[in-house]
Amino acid sequence: MSIVSEFKEFAVKGNAMDLAVGVIIGAAFGKIVESIVNDLIMPIVGALFGGFDFSNLFIALGTAPEGVAMTLAAMKEANVPVFAYGSFLTILLNFIILAFIVFILVKQLNRLKKEAPVAVPAAPTEDVMLLREIRDSLKKQ
């Protein structure tokens, strides 16, 4: 079997296509969650805590040159090492929301899956019962 035919067989298998669709949808869904967190949730949280922007929370690990604004973007542009915990908190919130949504989705999908009915063996017919009796009586002899 040639490499091309093996690849073709792999690519058109259901699992590979499902994985590709899942990755594409997951990337798009990640962007939606990122927008929800950055554009809707974090401004509300910032307003509740006094109007500051979480993405600008950082600790400078070096001295800033004179004339550099005390913002995260300006500090990074000036090559000052920073401990940007505000960005981390935003990304962590993205992850928690995404993980919770995936958890709810998987939980609902598992609930909707129909379990295969357990096959109950049928009661043996009279013929089978008679044959078993004959077998058992022959074993005794």
N, C-alpha and C positions, 0 to 999 in steps of 0.2 A: 504494500500500500504506500503510495507516494505521500510526501509531506503535504502537498496541496490538498489531496483528497482527505487526509486525516484532519487537516485544519478545517476543511469545509464541513466534515461530519461533526467536529467539535462545535463550530460556530453556529450551526443550525439546530443543535440539540436544545431542548427546552430550557435546561438549567442555565446554559450560557446566555441565552436571550433574556431570561428572567433576571439574571444578575445584571446584565447591561441596562435593562429598563429600570431596575432598582437603583443602580448607581446614578443614573440620569435624574430620576425623580428625587432621589435623596439629595443631590446637589441643589436642585431647584428648591426643594423644601427647606434646606439649610439656609438659603438666601432669604426665604420668607421669614423664618424664625429670627434670623439676624436683623432683618428690618423691623420686626415686631419689637425685639428687645431694644435696638438702638433708637428707633423712631417713636415708639409708643411707651414702653415700660420705663426705660432709663430716664426720660425727661420727667415722668411723673415721680419716680423715686428721687430724682434730683430736686424737684420742687418741694417734696415733702421734707427733705433734709437741708433746705436753705438755698436752693437754686444753683448748687454747683454741679459741674459736669463730671461724671465718674471717669470718663475717658481721660481727663486731665489730672487725675490723681497719680502722683509719682513722688519719689524721693530721689533727689539728685545725689549720685554717689561720687561726684567730683565737683570741682568749683566751676561755676559758670563764668565765661568771659564777660567783661563789662559790656552793657548795652544789649545783652540777650534777654529777651522776654522770658518770664518764668512759666512758659507753657511747654507741654510735652513735645510738640512739634519743633519749637524753637530750640529746645535743649538737644533733641536728636540731631537737628541740622547743625548745631555747633559741636557735635560729636562728644557731648557730655554723657557719661554713662548714667543711666537712670534706672531705677527700680519702679517699673510702670505697673503698680498693682491695680490701678483703676481699669486699665485695659483688660487685665486678667479677670477682674470681677465681672466685667461685661461679657467676656467670652465664657466664663464659668456659668453665668446666668443663661447664655445661649444654649450651652450644653445641657443644663438641667431641664430647661423647657423642652428641648428636642428629645431628650431621653424620656421625659414624662409622656410626651405625645406618642412616641414609638411604643412605650409600655402600654398605653391605653389602646393603641391600634392593635398590637399583638394580642392583648387580652380579649378585645372584641372579636378578632378573627378566630381565636381559639374557641370562643364561646359559640360562634356561628358554625364552626365546623361540625358536621354531623358525625357522630361516632358510629363506626360500623357496628351493626347489631351483632351481639354475641350469638354465634350459631349454637343452638341447642340441639343436641343429637336427638333424632327422632326415635320414638320407642320402637324396639325391634318388632318386626311382624311375627305373626304366628308361625310362619314357615321357619324363620330364623330361630325362634324359641324351640321348636320341635327338633331342628337340627342340633342345637346346643344340648338338648336333653339326650339325644342319641349319642353325641360325642362324649358327654360325661358318663353315660352308662358303659360305653366301650372302654373308657379309661379305667373303670373300676374292675373290669374283667382281666 
